[in-house]
Amino acid sequence: MITIDNNGYFITGSDTDVGKTYIGCELIRQLRHHDKQLEIRKPVESGCQANDNGRLITADAAKLNAANNNAESMDRVCAFRFQAALAPHRAARLEGHSLQITELINACSRDDDNHLLIVEGAGGFYSPLAEDGLNADLANVLQLPLIIVVNDRIGGINQALMTIQAVESRHLPIAAVIMNQTEAGQPANMDNAADLRQHCDYAIFCCGFQQTLPAIFGNENL
């Protein structure tokens, strides 16, 4: 288990579609079980669907907020929403908005400094978020410990190690690596977590396909 960091966490991925939001919801539930007050930020989400009133409705941010018992308004959780299922800066351009990293930094502010801040990026660690910044740049400003989510499949070790190296190059702390199975069934005798432990010293956890994430948090780090 890892010690709870009362600053919060930045959830990033080794790629897109690795299950960051699924794992994020699991982490939120675990932290709430430890009686933590949380503020959730998914500062930008693309691929949103318009409702009958033309308002863009999130998918991932709504799930994260629901895991936190809908404690905040959706506008607070996800300040920027765009319709095209593209990288956020490109989706924003299509709607006449030049998305800047400072806007996303401001969107990740917390309302109570005593609350843990949980931030989920978009795509992988080096995926673009704004016209002038990547997920890595947002993480660098926020200075939260990172939880790296990796698709637990053949090739996952390579993806994990490249992402770990990228995060380390920014001198950011890594709280944990979570190998997340995004499809039913795995190749016989594959054990990415065991193999990855031979190449890094970070806490590594596994989550089966649509299963409950085993408890990863122990005591608090004040």
N, CA and C atoms as a LAMMPS dump frame, in Angstrom:
ITEM: TIMESTEP
0
ITEM: NUMBER OF ATOMS
666
ITEM: BOX BOUNDS ff ff ff
-5.0000000000000000e+02 5.0000000000000000e+02
-5.0000000000000000e+02 5.0000000000000000e+02
-5.0000000000000000e+02 5.0000000000000000e+02
ITEM: ATOMS id mol type element x y z
1 1 1 N 0.833 -1.2 0
2 1 2 C 0 0 0
3 1 3 C 0.867 1.25 0
4 2 1 N 0.279 2.361 -0.422
5 2 2 C 1 3.623 -0.405
6 2 3 C 0.384 4.542 0.642
7 3 1 N 1.195 5.457 1.111
8 3 2 C 0.735 6.437 2.088
9 3 3 C -0.074 7.521 1.394
10 4 1 N -1.208 7.888 1.965
11 4 2 C -2.042 8.925 1.368
12 4 3 C -1.314 10.262 1.425
13 5 1 N -1.244 10.926 0.286
14 5 2 C -0.679 12.268 0.217
15 5 3 C -1.833 13.26 0.262
16 6 1 N -1.857 14.084 1.275
17 6 2 C -2.988 14.985 1.476
18 6 3 C -2.992 16.187 0.542
19 7 1 N -2.026 16.276 -0.351
20 7 2 C -2.118 17.268 -1.422
21 7 3 C -3.051 16.773 -2.522
22 8 1 N -3.03 15.457 -2.761
23 8 2 C -3.852 14.875 -3.798
24 8 3 C -3.013 14.144 -4.826
25 9 1 N -3.601 13.925 -6.022
26 9 2 C -2.927 13.139 -7.054
27 9 3 C -3.302 13.638 -8.445
28 10 1 N -2.375 13.465 -9.364
29 10 2 C -2.614 13.71 -10.789
30 10 3 C -2.635 12.349 -11.465
31 11 1 N -3.747 12.023 -12.101
32 11 2 C -3.9 10.73 -12.753
33 11 3 C -3.571 10.894 -14.238
34 12 1 N -2.561 10.181 -14.673
35 12 2 C -2.165 10.236 -16.078
36 12 3 C -2.12 8.831 -16.635
37 13 1 N -1.91 8.726 -17.943
38 13 2 C -1.888 7.417 -18.572
39 13 3 C -0.662 7.225 -19.435
40 14 1 N -0.409 5.969 -19.764
41 14 2 C 0.676 5.66 -20.693
42 14 3 C 0.235 5.904 -22.129
43 15 1 N -1.078 6.086 -22.318
44 15 2 C -1.652 6.292 -23.645
45 15 3 C -3.106 6.703 -23.427
46 16 1 N -3.823 6.928 -24.507
47 16 2 C -5.263 7.135 -24.384
48 16 3 C -5.944 5.768 -24.275
49 17 1 N -7.165 5.764 -23.768
50 17 2 C -7.958 4.532 -23.641
51 17 3 C -7.279 3.464 -22.794
52 18 1 N -6.669 3.883 -21.702
53 18 2 C -6.079 2.914 -20.77
54 18 3 C -6.944 2.736 -19.525
55 19 1 N -8.053 3.479 -19.456
56 19 2 C -8.952 3.345 -18.304
57 19 3 C -8.651 4.294 -17.168
58 20 1 N -8.141 5.486 -17.484
59 20 2 C -7.834 6.457 -16.423
60 20 3 C -9.068 6.792 -15.582
61 21 1 N -10.19 7.015 -16.261
62 21 2 C -11.389 7.422 -15.533
63 21 3 C -11.907 6.292 -14.657
64 22 1 N -11.873 5.066 -15.174
65 22 2 C -12.296 3.921 -14.358
66 22 3 C -11.444 3.824 -13.095
67 23 1 N -10.141 3.906 -13.27
68 23 2 C -9.241 3.843 -12.113
69 23 3 C -9.429 5.08 -11.231
70 24 1 N -9.623 6.24 -11.854
71 24 2 C -9.858 7.451 -11.072
72 24 3 C -11.053 7.311 -10.15
73 25 1 N -12.135 6.741 -10.662
74 25 2 C -13.324 6.527 -9.832
75 25 3 C -13.029 5.573 -8.685
76 26 1 N -12.269 4.534 -8.961
77 26 2 C -11.892 3.595 -7.911
78 26 3 C -11.047 4.278 -6.831
79 27 1 N -10.122 5.124 -7.246
80 27 2 C -9.275 5.842 -6.289
81 27 3 C -10.104 6.803 -5.445
82 28 1 N -11.029 7.493 -6.078
83 28 2 C -11.892 8.433 -5.352
84 28 3 C -12.69 7.691 -4.282
85 29 1 N -13.248 6.548 -4.634
86 29 2 C -14.026 5.776 -3.664
87 29 3 C -13.151 5.322 -2.5
88 30 1 N -11.928 4.913 -2.808
89 30 2 C -11.035 4.48 -1.731
90 30 3 C -10.677 5.637 -0.802
91 31 1 N -10.4 6.797 -1.372
92 31 2 C -10.053 7.953 -0.543
93 31 3 C -11.245 8.412 0.295
94 32 1 N -12.432 8.354 -0.259
95 32 2 C -13.63 8.679 0.52
96 32 3 C -13.816 7.681 1.663
97 33 1 N -13.46 6.43 1.427
98 33 2 C -13.53 5.419 2.486
99 33 3 C -12.604 5.782 3.645
100 34 1 N -11.53 6.513 3.324
101 34 2 C -10.611 7.005 4.361
102 34 3 C -11.074 8.357 4.914
103 35 1 N -12.32 8.724 4.62
104 35 2 C -12.934 9.964 5.133
105 35 3 C -12.24 11.226 4.618
106 36 1 N -11.725 11.163 3.396
107 36 2 C -11.084 12.323 2.805
108 36 3 C -12.107 13.19 2.073
109 37 1 N -11.957 14.498 2.225
110 37 2 C -12.739 15.456 1.454
111 37 3 C -11.967 15.753 0.174
112 38 1 N -12.632 15.595 -0.955
113 38 2 C -11.943 15.667 -2.241
114 38 3 C -12.52 16.77 -3.124
115 39 1 N -11.662 17.319 -3.958
116 39 2 C -12.092 18.171 -5.06
117 39 3 C -11.575 17.535 -6.344
118 40 1 N -12.484 17.355 -7.291
119 40 2 C -12.175 16.63 -8.52
120 40 3 C -12.068 17.612 -9.676
121 41 1 N -11.018 17.456 -10.472
122 41 2 C -10.852 18.306 -11.645
123 41 3 C -10.506 17.456 -12.873
124 42 1 N -11.36 17.546 -13.852
125 42 2 C -11.061 17.077 -15.212
126 42 3 C -11.155 18.35 -16.03
127 43 1 N -10.078 19.142 -16.092
128 43 2 C -10.197 20.532 -16.551
129 43 3 C -10.706 20.687 -17.974
130 44 1 N -10.457 19.669 -18.803
131 44 2 C -10.953 19.748 -20.179
132 44 3 C -11.346 18.349 -20.632
133 45 1 N -12.46 18.293 -21.356
134 45 2 C -12.9 17.022 -21.926
135 45 3 C -13.435 17.273 -23.329
136 46 1 N -12.928 16.512 -24.27
137 46 2 C -13.444 16.571 -25.638
138 46 3 C -14.285 15.325 -25.892
139 47 1 N -14.988 15.318 -27.03
140 47 2 C -15.871 14.207 -27.32
141 47 3 C -17.163 14.25 -26.528
142 48 1 N -17.56 15.442 -26.063
143 48 2 C -18.794 15.585 -25.287
144 48 3 C -20.006 15.573 -26.225
145 49 1 N -21.123 15.119 -25.701
146 49 2 C -22.356 15.054 -26.476
147 49 3 C -23.271 16.208 -26.1
148 50 1 N -23.943 16.782 -27.09
149 50 2 C -24.877 17.877 -26.829
150 50 3 C -26.239 17.316 -26.435
151 51 1 N -26.845 17.905 -25.385
152 51 2 C -28.194 17.488 -25.019
153 51 3 C -29.218 18.269 -25.836
154 52 1 N -30.495 18.102 -25.501
155 52 2 C -31.562 18.744 -26.282
156 52 3 C -31.482 20.267 -26.24
157 53 1 N -30.848 20.791 -25.199
158 53 2 C -30.699 22.241 -25.062
159 53 3 C -29.404 22.76 -25.671
160 54 1 N -28.635 21.841 -26.27
161 54 2 C -27.373 22.239 -26.874
162 54 3 C -26.215 22.317 -25.904
163 55 1 N -26.446 21.955 -24.651
164 55 2 C -25.376 21.998 -23.654
165 55 3 C -24.533 20.733 -23.772
166 56 1 N -23.223 20.896 -23.755
167 56 2 C -22.33 19.757 -23.881
168 56 3 C -22.254 18.996 -22.559
169 57 1 N -22.475 17.699 -22.654
170 57 2 C -22.498 16.825 -21.482
171 57 3 C -21.247 15.952 -21.486
172 58 1 N -20.559 15.943 -20.368
173 58 2 C -19.342 15.149 -20.247
174 58 3 C -19.674 13.681 -19.997
175 59 1 N -18.707 12.848 -20.255
176 59 2 C -18.816 11.432 -19.889
177 59 3 C -17.88 11.135 -18.724
178 60 1 N -16.573 11.34 -18.939
179 60 2 C -15.591 11.002 -17.913
180 60 3 C -15.735 11.865 -16.667
181 61 1 N -15.839 13.17 -16.85
182 61 2 C -15.93 14.069 -15.691
183 61 3 C -17.168 13.761 -14.86
184 62 1 N -18.269 13.409 -15.519
185 62 2 C -19.499 13.079 -14.791
186 62 3 C -19.302 11.83 -13.942
187 63 1 N -18.575 10.845 -14.463
188 63 2 C -18.303 9.628 -13.686
189 63 3 C -17.438 9.939 -12.468
190 64 1 N -16.431 10.769 -12.656
191 64 2 C -15.557 11.134 -11.543
192 64 3 C -16.339 11.869 -10.462
193 65 1 N -17.188 12.792 -10.88
194 65 2 C -17.987 13.551 -9.92
195 65 3 C -18.969 12.638 -9.195
196 66 1 N -19.557 11.687 -9.913
197 66 2 C -20.486 10.745 -9.287
198 66 3 C -19.775 9.895 -8.234
199 67 1 N -18.527 9.505 -8.521
200 67 2 C -17.764 8.722 -7.548
201 67 3 C -17.516 9.515 -6.271
202 68 1 N -17.514 10.841 -6.397
203 68 2 C -17.337 11.73 -5.242
204 68 3 C -18.695 12.21 -4.723
205 69 1 N -19.73 11.413 -5
206 69 2 C -21.082 11.707 -4.511
207 69 3 C -21.608 13.037 -5.048
208 70 1 N -21.19 13.395 -6.272
209 70 2 C -21.635 14.636 -6.916
210 70 3 C -21.49 15.842 -5.975
211 71 1 N -20.324 15.9 -5.342
212 71 2 C -20.089 16.925 -4.331
213 71 3 C -19.893 18.32 -4.908
214 72 1 N -19.607 18.416 -6.204
215 72 2 C -19.337 19.707 -6.827
216 72 3 C -20.186 19.868 -8.079
217 73 1 N -20.287 21.086 -8.548
218 73 2 C -20.998 21.316 -9.812
219 73 3 C -20.14 20.802 -10.957
220 74 1 N -20.791 20.405 -12.038
221 74 2 C -20.036 19.921 -13.184
222 74 3 C -19.187 21.021 -13.804
223 75 1 N -19.649 22.259 -13.715
224 75 2 C -18.85 23.367 -14.238
225 75 3 C -17.549 23.512 -13.464
226 76 1 N -17.574 23.167 -12.187
227 76 2 C -16.349 23.257 -11.373
228 76 3 C -15.43 22.082 -11.678
229 77 1 N -16.017 20.915 -11.871
230 77 2 C -15.213 19.723 -12.148
231 77 3 C -14.58 19.815 -13.526
232 78 1 N -15.373 20.208 -14.523
233 78 2 C -14.892 20.252 -15.906
234 78 3 C -15.221 21.609 -16.507
235 79 1 N -14.251 22.491 -16.491
236 79 2 C -14.486 23.873 -16.913
237 79 3 C -14.592 24.011 -18.43
238 80 1 N -13.911 23.139 -19.173
239 80 2 C -13.868 23.272 -20.63
240 80 3 C -14.34 21.977 -21.279
241 81 1 N -15.377 22.107 -22.111
242 81 2 C -15.965 20.946 -22.78
243 81 3 C -16.078 21.242 -24.274
244 82 1 N -15.683 20.249 -25.058
245 82 2 C -15.73 20.415 -26.507
246 82 3 C -16.316 19.162 -27.142
247 83 1 N -16.913 19.364 -28.318
248 83 2 C -17.692 18.288 -28.923
249 83 3 C -16.862 17.307 -29.736
250 84 1 N -15.933 17.784 -30.513
251 84 2 C -15.16 16.884 -31.379
252 84 3 C -14.306 15.935 -30.541
253 85 1 N -14.268 14.67 -30.956
254 85 2 C -13.476 13.669 -30.246
255 85 3 C -12.028 13.712 -30.737
256 86 1 N -11.38 14.826 -30.444
257 86 2 C -10 15.072 -30.837
258 86 3 C -9.205 15.511 -29.613
259 87 1 N -7.9 15.68 -29.785
260 87 2 C -7.112 16.291 -28.715
261 87 3 C -7.768 17.614 -28.339
262 88 1 N -7.784 17.946 -27.042
263 88 2 C -8.552 19.118 -26.601
264 88 3 C -8.26 20.407 -27.354
265 89 1 N -6.992 20.677 -27.644
266 89 2 C -6.679 21.942 -28.315
267 89 3 C -7.268 21.99 -29.717
268 90 1 N -7.315 20.827 -30.396
269 90 2 C -7.894 20.795 -31.739
270 90 3 C -9.422 20.867 -31.683
271 91 1 N -10.008 20.194 -30.713
272 91 2 C -11.457 20.277 -30.541
273 91 3 C -11.873 21.708 -30.218
274 92 1 N -11.047 22.386 -29.41
275 92 2 C -11.349 23.773 -29.049
276 92 3 C -11.282 24.687 -30.267
277 93 1 N -10.289 24.476 -31.125
278 93 2 C -10.154 25.301 -32.332
279 93 3 C -11.413 25.258 -33.186
280 94 1 N -12.018 24.069 -33.284
281 94 2 C -13.214 23.91 -34.105
282 94 3 C -14.386 24.724 -33.569
283 95 1 N -14.296 25.088 -32.283
284 95 2 C -15.353 25.894 -31.679
285 95 3 C -14.897 27.34 -31.455
286 96 1 N -13.798 27.709 -32.144
287 96 2 C -13.333 29.088 -32.1
288 96 3 C -12.624 29.487 -30.832
289 97 1 N -12.103 28.493 -30.102
290 97 2 C -11.428 28.786 -28.832
291 97 3 C -9.967 28.379 -28.93
292 98 1 N -9.072 29.269 -28.576
293 98 2 C -7.651 28.96 -28.517
294 98 3 C -7.319 28.598 -27.065
295 99 1 N -7.314 27.32 -26.787
296 99 2 C -7.175 26.845 -25.41
297 99 3 C -5.734 26.994 -24.94
298 100 1 N -5.556 27.676 -23.815
299 100 2 C -4.228 27.949 -23.266
300 100 3 C -4.019 27.178 -21.959
301 101 1 N -2.777 26.808 -21.704
302 101 2 C -2.477 26.007 -20.518
303 101 3 C -2.81 26.775 -19.242
304 102 1 N -2.685 28.095 -19.252
305 102 2 C -3.015 28.864 -18.047
306 102 3 C -4.494 28.726 -17.69
307 103 1 N -5.346 28.573 -18.699
308 103 2 C -6.767 28.37 -18.429
309 103 3 C -6.99 27.059 -17.681
310 104 1 N -6.25 26.048 -18.06
311 104 2 C -6.404 24.747 -17.416
312 104 3 C -5.799 24.739 -16.02
313 105 1 N -4.702 25.457 -15.866
314 105 2 C -4.113 25.596 -14.532
315 105 3 C -5.11 26.265 -13.593
316 106 1 N -5.719 27.349 -14.055
317 106 2 C -6.701 28.056 -13.228
318 106 3 C -7.91 27.18 -12.931
319 107 1 N -8.296 26.349 -13.901
320 107 2 C -9.452 25.467 -13.707
321 107 3 C -9.186 24.406 -12.648
322 108 1 N -7.91 24.145 -12.367
323 108 2 C -7.547 23.129 -11.376
324 108 3 C -7.347 23.701 -9.976
325 109 1 N -7.686 24.96 -9.783
326 109 2 C -7.575 25.527 -8.441
327 109 3 C -8.54 24.818 -7.505
328 110 1 N -8.211 24.787 -6.224
329 110 2 C -9.111 24.157 -5.265
330 110 3 C -9.818 25.221 -4.438
331 111 1 N -11.012 24.916 -3.985
332 111 2 C -11.819 25.862 -3.225
333 111 3 C -11.513 25.826 -1.731
334 112 1 N -10.951 24.705 -1.266
335 112 2 C -10.596 24.559 0.143
336 112 3 C -9.236 23.882 0.205
337 113 1 N -8.259 24.569 0.749
338 113 2 C -6.902 24.038 0.774
339 113 3 C -6.769 22.784 1.633
340 114 1 N -7.792 22.495 2.441
341 114 2 C -7.754 21.299 3.279
342 114 3 C -8.247 20.057 2.537
343 115 1 N -8.755 20.241 1.332
344 115 2 C -9.249 19.113 0.545
345 115 3 C -8.15 18.533 -0.331
346 116 1 N -8.212 17.233 -0.576
347 116 2 C -7.322 16.612 -1.549
348 116 3 C -7.788 16.977 -2.951
349 117 1 N -6.85 17.282 -3.811
350 117 2 C -7.159 17.614 -5.196
351 117 3 C -6.844 16.413 -6.087
352 118 1 N -7.851 15.941 -6.796
353 118 2 C -7.672 14.835 -7.734
354 118 3 C -7.867 15.383 -9.145
355 119 1 N -6.82 15.311 -9.947
356 119 2 C -6.858 15.845 -11.306
357 119 3 C -6.635 14.701 -12.288
358 120 1 N -7.509 14.614 -13.289
359 120 2 C -7.303 13.643 -14.358
360 120 3 C -6.976 14.38 -15.643
361 121 1 N -5.891 13.974 -16.281
362 121 2 C -5.512 14.566 -17.549
363 121 3 C -6.319 13.989 -18.691
364 122 1 N -5.842 14.2 -19.914
365 122 2 C -6.51 13.685 -21.113
366 122 3 C -5.469 12.992 -21.979
367 123 1 N -5.673 11.727 -22.271
368 123 2 C -4.691 10.988 -23.052
369 123 3 C -3.485 10.612 -22.203
370 124 1 N -2.339 10.5 -22.858
371 124 2 C -1.12 10.125 -22.169
372 124 3 C -0.371 11.324 -21.604
373 125 1 N 0.722 11.047 -20.905
374 125 2 C 1.49 12.088 -20.216
375 125 3 C 1.994 13.152 -21.173
376 126 1 N 2.374 12.752 -22.379
377 126 2 C 2.872 13.707 -23.368
378 126 3 C 1.818 14.106 -24.405
379 127 1 N 0.563 13.764 -24.159
380 127 2 C -0.496 14.188 -25.077
381 127 3 C -0.749 15.679 -24.931
382 128 1 N -1.033 16.379 -26.043
383 128 2 C -1.306 17.817 -25.956
384 128 3 C -2.641 18.098 -25.279
385 129 1 N -2.642 19.113 -24.425
386 129 2 C -3.854 19.547 -23.725
387 129 3 C -4.324 20.896 -24.221
388 130 1 N -3.375 21.75 -24.592
389 130 2 C -3.678 23.133 -24.97
390 130 3 C -2.758 23.532 -26.116
391 131 1 N -2.983 24.725 -26.644
392 131 2 C -2.137 25.207 -27.744
393 131 3 C -0.674 25.302 -27.317
394 132 1 N -0.468 25.536 -26.044
395 132 2 C 0.892 25.779 -25.557
396 132 3 C 1.299 24.843 -24.43
397 133 1 N 0.687 23.66 -24.364
398 133 2 C 1.077 22.78 -23.275
399 133 3 C 0.554 21.358 -23.4
400 134 1 N 1.295 20.455 -22.776
401 134 2 C 0.964 19.029 -22.714
402 134 3 C 0.412 18.692 -21.336
403 135 1 N -0.073 17.466 -21.187
404 135 2 C -0.416 16.969 -19.856
405 135 3 C 0.774 17.136 -18.906
406 136 1 N 1.957 16.875 -19.427
407 136 2 C 3.169 16.987 -18.609
408 136 3 C 3.349 18.396 -18.062
409 137 1 N 2.998 19.404 -18.85
410 137 2 C 3.161 20.789 -18.403
411 137 3 C 2.17 21.133 -17.292
412 138 1 N 0.936 20.644 -17.42
413 138 2 C -0.037 20.87 -16.355
414 138 3 C 0.405 20.173 -15.08
415 139 1 N 0.846 18.935 -15.207
416 139 2 C 1.32 18.2 -14.032
417 139 3 C 2.501 18.896 -13.38
418 140 1 N 3.373 19.472 -14.199
419 140 2 C 4.557 20.146 -13.667
420 140 3 C 4.189 21.36 -12.832
421 141 1 N 3.167 22.085 -13.248
422 141 2 C 2.724 23.254 -12.482
423 141 3 C 2.017 22.834 -11.201
424 142 1 N 1.168 21.81 -11.287
425 142 2 C 0.381 21.411 -10.12
426 142 3 C 1.224 20.73 -9.049
427 143 1 N 2.295 20.045 -9.467
428 143 2 C 3.22 19.4 -8.525
429 143 3 C 2.528 18.413 -7.588
430 144 1 N 1.586 17.655 -8.137
431 144 2 C 0.94 16.587 -7.385
432 144 3 C 1.634 15.258 -7.694
433 145 1 N 1.66 14.338 -6.74
434 145 2 C 2.172 13.003 -7.055
435 145 3 C 1.36 12.379 -8.179
436 146 1 N 2.025 11.667 -9.06
437 146 2 C 1.34 11.074 -10.204
438 146 3 C 0.979 9.62 -9.959
439 147 1 N -0.195 9.258 -10.428
440 147 2 C -0.594 7.857 -10.527
441 147 3 C -0.702 7.55 -12.017
442 148 1 N 0.13 6.614 -12.458
443 148 2 C 0.212 6.273 -13.877
444 148 3 C -0.638 5.039 -14.144
445 149 1 N -1.573 5.165 -15.066
446 149 2 C -2.428 4.047 -15.446
447 149 3 C -1.925 3.49 -16.779
448 150 1 N -1.736 2.172 -16.812
449 150 2 C -1.189 1.497 -17.991
450 150 3 C -2.13 0.378 -18.398
451 151 1 N -2.366 0.244 -19.689
452 151 2 C -3.168 -0.869 -20.197
453 151 3 C -2.394 -2.165 -19.982
454 152 1 N -2.983 -3.081 -19.212
455 152 2 C -2.308 -4.331 -18.869
456 152 3 C -2.47 -5.333 -20.015
457 153 1 N -1.598 -5.21 -20.973
458 153 2 C -1.637 -6.046 -22.174
459 153 3 C -0.21 -6.309 -22.626
460 154 1 N -0.055 -7.126 -23.652
461 154 2 C 1.27 -7.297 -24.24
462 154 3 C 1.759 -5.938 -24.743
463 155 1 N 2.968 -5.574 -24.37
464 155 2 C 3.5 -4.253 -24.684
465 155 3 C 3.347 -3.273 -23.545
466 156 1 N 2.636 -3.679 -22.499
467 156 2 C 2.385 -2.781 -21.379
468 156 3 C 3.641 -2.375 -20.62
469 157 1 N 4.596 -3.272 -20.536
470 157 2 C 5.831 -2.942 -19.81
471 157 3 C 6.575 -1.824 -20.522
472 158 1 N 6.669 -1.913 -21.823
473 158 2 C 7.313 -0.855 -22.599
474 158 3 C 6.611 0.481 -22.374
475 159 1 N 5.287 0.47 -22.464
476 159 2 C 4.523 1.697 -22.259
477 159 3 C 4.733 2.246 -20.859
478 160 1 N 4.738 1.366 -19.875
479 160 2 C 4.922 1.803 -18.486
480 160 3 C 6.288 2.434 -18.274
481 161 1 N 7.33 1.768 -18.765
482 161 2 C 8.685 2.274 -18.534
483 161 3 C 8.94 3.582 -19.27
484 162 1 N 8.393 3.727 -20.468
485 162 2 C 8.562 4.99 -21.189
486 162 3 C 7.861 6.128 -20.45
487 163 1 N 6.67 5.846 -19.914
488 163 2 C 5.95 6.893 -19.188
489 163 3 C 6.662 7.233 -17.883
490 164 1 N 7.136 6.228 -17.195
491 164 2 C 7.9 6.466 -15.958
492 164 3 C 9.107 7.343 -16.254
493 165 1 N 9.826 7.026 -17.314
494 165 2 C 11.008 7.822 -17.674
495 165 3 C 10.62 9.256 -18.013
496 166 1 N 9.504 9.422 -18.7
497 166 2 C 9.048 10.771 -19.045
498 166 3 C 8.709 11.571 -17.79
499 167 1 N 8.019 10.94 -16.858
500 167 2 C 7.661 11.631 -15.608
501 167 3 C 8.915 11.97 -14.809
502 168 1 N 9.828 11.027 -14.729
503 168 2 C 11.077 11.269 -14.003
504 168 3 C 11.864 12.408 -14.628
505 169 1 N 11.804 12.549 -15.944
506 169 2 C 12.537 13.624 -16.612
507 169 3 C 12.006 14.997 -16.215
508 170 1 N 10.768 15.045 -15.749
509 170 2 C 10.17 16.292 -15.255
510 170 3 C 10.367 16.442 -13.749
511 171 1 N 11.055 15.49 -13.14
512 171 2 C 11.346 15.511 -11.694
513 171 3 C 10.056 15.568 -10.881
514 172 1 N 9.058 14.81 -11.323
515 172 2 C 7.785 14.739 -10.626
516 172 3 C 7.704 13.433 -9.837
517 173 1 N 7.063 13.459 -8.673
518 173 2 C 6.952 12.241 -7.87
519 173 3 C 5.927 11.278 -8.456
520 174 1 N 6.234 10.001 -8.414
521 174 2 C 5.316 8.95 -8.853
522 174 3 C 4.828 8.213 -7.621
523 175 1 N 3.518 8.252 -7.399
524 175 2 C 2.944 7.582 -6.229
525 175 3 C 2.729 6.097 -6.495
526 176 1 N 2.283 5.769 -7.703
527 176 2 C 1.98 4.375 -8.014
528 176 3 C 1.809 4.195 -9.516
529 177 1 N 1.977 2.96 -9.944
530 177 2 C 1.668 2.544 -11.31
531 177 3 C 0.575 1.494 -11.207
532 178 1 N -0.499 1.687 -11.975
533 178 2 C -1.612 0.735 -11.922
534 178 3 C -1.773 0.085 -13.284
535 179 1 N -1.587 -1.219 -13.308
536 179 2 C -1.79 -1.999 -14.524
537 179 3 C -3.277 -2.336 -14.594
538 180 1 N -3.952 -1.771 -15.582
539 180 2 C -5.401 -1.884 -15.68
540 180 3 C -5.793 -2.728 -16.891
541 181 1 N -6.501 -3.811 -16.636
542 181 2 C -6.942 -4.69 -17.721
543 181 3 C -8.199 -4.09 -18.35
544 182 1 N -8.107 -3.679 -19.589
545 182 2 C -9.225 -3 -20.248
546 182 3 C -10.081 -3.931 -21.098
547 183 1 N -9.686 -5.184 -21.225
548 183 2 C -10.46 -6.169 -21.974
549 183 3 C -10.474 -7.474 -21.203
550 184 1 N -11.527 -8.241 -21.423
551 184 2 C -11.617 -9.546 -20.769
552 184 3 C -10.579 -10.498 -21.363
553 185 1 N -9.988 -11.264 -20.502
554 185 2 C -9.03 -12.257 -20.97
555 185 3 C -7.641 -11.692 -21.152
556 186 1 N -6.644 -12.493 -20.793
557 186 2 C -5.246 -12.113 -20.967
558 186 3 C -4.479 -13.314 -21.498
559 187 1 N -3.359 -13.065 -22.188
560 187 2 C -2.543 -14.194 -22.636
561 187 3 C -2.099 -15.05 -21.446
562 188 1 N -2.118 -16.344 -21.627
563 188 2 C -1.701 -17.25 -20.557
564 188 3 C -0.273 -16.952 -20.127
565 189 1 N -0.072 -16.971 -18.837
566 189 2 C 1.25 -16.812 -18.213
567 189 3 C 1.811 -15.396 -18.303
568 190 1 N 1.043 -14.422 -18.779
569 190 2 C 1.521 -13.034 -18.774
570 190 3 C 1.376 -12.456 -17.37
571 191 1 N 2.403 -11.784 -16.895
572 191 2 C 2.354 -11.116 -15.587
573 191 3 C 3.174 -9.837 -15.689
574 192 1 N 2.557 -8.806 -16.261
575 192 2 C 3.276 -7.551 -16.481
576 192 3 C 3.736 -6.918 -15.178
577 193 1 N 2.912 -7.005 -14.145
578 193 2 C 3.271 -6.363 -12.873
579 193 3 C 4.549 -6.973 -12.309
580 194 1 N 4.63 -8.292 -12.321
581 194 2 C 5.829 -8.961 -11.788
582 194 3 C 7.054 -8.598 -12.611
583 195 1 N 6.89 -8.558 -13.93
584 195 2 C 8.03 -8.211 -14.782
585 195 3 C 8.427 -6.751 -14.604
586 196 1 N 7.436 -5.87 -14.445
587 196 2 C 7.74 -4.448 -14.287
588 196 3 C 8.482 -4.189 -12.987
589 197 1 N 8.169 -4.943 -11.946
590 197 2 C 8.838 -4.752 -10.651
591 197 3 C 10.334 -5.014 -10.735
592 198 1 N 10.761 -5.747 -11.738
593 198 2 C 12.204 -5.999 -11.906
594 198 3 C 12.936 -4.778 -12.461
595 199 1 N 12.18 -3.802 -12.956
596 199 2 C 12.797 -2.66 -13.641
597 199 3 C 12.497 -1.313 -12.988
598 200 1 N 11.689 -1.294 -11.944
599 200 2 C 11.441 -0.036 -11.23
600 200 3 C 11.07 -0.333 -9.792
601 201 1 N 11.199 0.684 -8.946
602 201 2 C 10.971 0.509 -7.52
603 201 3 C 9.667 1.132 -7.036
604 202 1 N 8.807 1.54 -7.957
605 202 2 C 7.548 2.171 -7.57
606 202 3 C 6.509 1.129 -7.177
607 203 1 N 5.533 1.568 -6.407
608 203 2 C 4.423 0.69 -6.041
609 203 3 C 3.618 0.362 -7.295
610 204 1 N 3.361 -0.912 -7.513
611 204 2 C 2.645 -1.37 -8.702
612 204 3 C 1.43 -2.177 -8.257
613 205 1 N 0.287 -1.835 -8.828
614 205 2 C -0.955 -2.519 -8.491
615 205 3 C -1.623 -2.991 -9.776
616 206 1 N -2.515 -3.953 -9.639
617 206 2 C -3.232 -4.495 -10.788
618 206 3 C -4.735 -4.388 -10.566
619 207 1 N -5.454 -4.11 -11.642
620 207 2 C -6.909 -4.078 -11.602
621 207 3 C -7.431 -4.944 -12.748
622 208 1 N -8.2 -5.972 -12.41
623 208 2 C -8.775 -6.837 -13.42
624 208 3 C -9.865 -6.124 -14.205
625 209 1 N -10.249 -6.709 -15.301
626 209 2 C -11.238 -6.107 -16.189
627 209 3 C -12.55 -5.857 -15.454
628 210 1 N -12.896 -4.567 -15.337
629 210 2 C -14.122 -4.122 -14.68
630 210 3 C -14.256 -4.669 -13.261
631 211 1 N -13.105 -4.855 -12.611
632 211 2 C -13.099 -5.338 -11.232
633 211 3 C -12.807 -4.189 -10.28
634 212 1 N -13.081 -4.431 -9.001
635 212 2 C -12.741 -3.449 -7.98
636 212 3 C -11.226 -3.382 -7.826
637 213 1 N -10.694 -2.176 -7.804
638 213 2 C -9.257 -2.006 -7.583
639 213 3 C -8.921 -2.403 -6.154
640 214 1 N -7.972 -3.309 -5.953
641 214 2 C -7.566 -3.642 -4.581
642 214 3 C -7.122 -2.39 -3.836
643 215 1 N -7.304 -2.399 -2.533
644 215 2 C -6.94 -1.235 -1.711
645 215 3 C -5.478 -0.884 -1.929
646 216 1 N -5.224 0.399 -2.237
647 216 2 C -3.835 0.805 -2.465
648 216 3 C -3.355 1.797 -1.411
649 217 1 N -4.266 2.362 -0.62
650 217 2 C -3.892 3.416 0.327
651 217 3 C -3.781 2.857 1.746
652 218 1 N -2.688 3.266 2.412
653 218 2 C -2.511 2.94 3.811
654 218 3 C -2.733 4.167 4.672
655 219 1 N -1.725 4.545 5.427
656 219 2 C -1.839 5.692 6.323
657 219 3 C -1.651 7.002 5.571
658 220 1 N -1.733 8.099 6.315
659 220 2 C -1.657 9.426 5.709
660 220 3 C -0.233 9.961 5.719
661 221 1 N 0.059 10.778 4.719
662 221 2 C 1.296 11.543 4.675
663 221 3 C 0.929 13.009 4.842
664 222 1 N 1.102 13.533 6.038
665 222 2 C 0.723 14.904 6.335
666 222 3 C 1.758 15.889 5.818
